[in-house]
Structure formats: C-alpha cells, structure tokens
Amino acid sequence: MTAGIIDGKQIAEGFRQEIAVAAADFQKLHGLKPHLAAILVGDDPASQVYVRNKERACEKAGLKSTLHRLPSTTSESDLLHLVQRLNAATDVHGILCQLPLPRHINPVTILDAIHPLKDVDAFHPENVGRLLQGRPRFLPCTPAGVMKMLEVSGVSLPGLHAVVIGRSDIVGKPMAALLMQRGADATVTVCHSRTQEIASITRQGDLLIAALGIAEFVKADMVKPGAIVIDVGINRVGERLVGDVDFSSVTQIAAAITPVPGGVGPMTIAMLLKNTLTAAELTVSSR
Ligand code: NAD
C-alpha cells in the first residue's frame, strides 16, 4: 500500500480564497479590512519566518496586518502595555503574540492579557474553556486546521479511534478536545512523554496525530495498517524540514498521510485568517 497524500497546501489555498471573498464582503459592508496585529519579540529566526508567512497570507487574503517588532530586551511590563494598547484600539480586531518569548517574560501573563474577543490564537483561558464546553468563539489554529483537512478529505470521524501524541496547550490538548466533541465523535487517546509502551497504543489508532516535536519519531511499526496519519511536527534536520513521522516508511502502511512541509503548516495559517475575520465580525456586532 502507498498512502494517499493529504495536500494541506492545496486545501489551505481553497480555504484562503473563501476567506478572501468573506473579507472583501466585510470591507464593503463596514468600510474597513479585518486587521491582525502581530507582536514579535526578539530575533528568533523560526519566529521571524512564521510571522512573515502570516503577514503575507493576510495581505493575499485582503486582510490588514501590522507587525509590532520589539527587541529581546523588552520588559514584561512594556510588552503588557503594548497588549493593552492593542486591546483598546478599535481598528485592531485580532492580536497574536508569537511564541516563544524571551526567558524573562512569562508567556502566560502576556497571553492572559490579550482581550478574549481579540484572541485569534485561542489561548486565553476563556476561549479554552468555551472550546471544552463545545461553544467555541475561536478555534485554536493548528487543531482546527487538522479538522478542516480531515473534513475536506472526506474522513468520517464518528467511531474512529483517534490517537494524539503530545499534550501541549497549543496542539495536543485542544486537538483531543476537538476530536471528542459531539459532532466530531471520535474516541480519543492522548499519549505523552510519560506514556509507557507507546507503540502498542499508537498501533490502535485509526487516526494518528503526531505532535511531539521529535523528528521522524513515528515509524511504520507504530502505525495501524490503513490508518490516517496527520503529522503536525516541524523539525529542522540540517537543511531539511521534517515532521514527527518517518514519512518514507509510514507511507508504505498508512491509507493517507500529510507531508511536511505542505501539510498542517499552511492550514494553521489559513485558520488564523479565519479567526481574524471572526474577530472583526465580533467587534462590529458588539458595537
Ligand atoms: P511541545 O514541546 O509544547 O509539546 C510536545 C508534547 O509532546 C508534550 O506534551 C510531550 O509530553 C510530548 N512528548 C515529548 N516527547 C515525547 C515522547 N517521546 N513520546 C510521546 N510524547 C512525547 O510542542 P508543541 O508546541 O505541541 O509542538 C509539537 C510539534 O508540532 C513541534 O514539532 C512543533 O514545531 C510543531 N508545530 C507545528 C505547527 C504547525 O502549524 N504545523 C504548529 C504548532 C506546532
């Protein structure tokens, strides 16, 4: 068997075109573009690439983006002041603070300070709570991107056993939450760094989602034959970007697999655009 490729780049492109149409409608109706303010502290090279990609995606979809670039020596209180200023700015709809932050700044303090109605990464406790209760305002970008890929690929989730590797607040936990919601109806198992006999669990997954940040960790003998494999990982190995899944061996056993790059990454950005549009709509409707 050779797995079918779930082409995130292509799915994201289609979705971004839909967002561009909705953004143009929003502008016609309200006389302004949905506006994302991004904050980048320091000069982490990967973060610079991510932020640049997000800005470009905004521009292509007809959204406004503003980048607030701060030196790595910025104090926590100065960063908080910027967040508060953006919270109060009526022409800013979404705020994202690119992680990681320099060590002397507590990311929880900053993320908690972003107004829940402008929290396009869906990291604020209010938005996390709403997601768990099945009444989300914003969906967390990476897990929502995975759900969209599965939907567009025609994967029927009810009754599937989904195994998620990783329990981070950004990917693993919200991924599990989305999959278990009524409507998605998967049966979910979450594995993490303290899981014993992990291969015996991952082999039970009809759907296997790898989000642990270890290059090519998932080998063919950890995958159920015919499984759908979603690789969230982005790891730099020399000059190459590789996922958390050993693509060349797993592709021989899975029914479908996402590539890295060109899989989950583009979907994450598309979902950020969607959330910015949602934030803009929430702002005008709450006026
Ligand atoms: P993280 O480091 O915050 O969390 C990693 C998780 O993996 C932890 O919960 C840990 O318990 C688990 N883990 C670590 N070692 C393990 C092991 N040996 N066995 C089982 N579980 C183990 O990482 P994150 O932010 O969730 O990111 C995970 C990966 O996804 C990274 O490669 C990251 O670059 C990538 N990522 C990609 C996107 C995207 O848009 N494609 C977005 C976010 C993160």
Residues whose N, C-alpha, C, O or C-beta is under 5 A from the ligand:
A	BS01	NAD	T142 G166 R167 S168 I170 V171 G172 C191 H192 S193 A211 L212 G213 V232 G233 I234 N235 V264 G265 T268
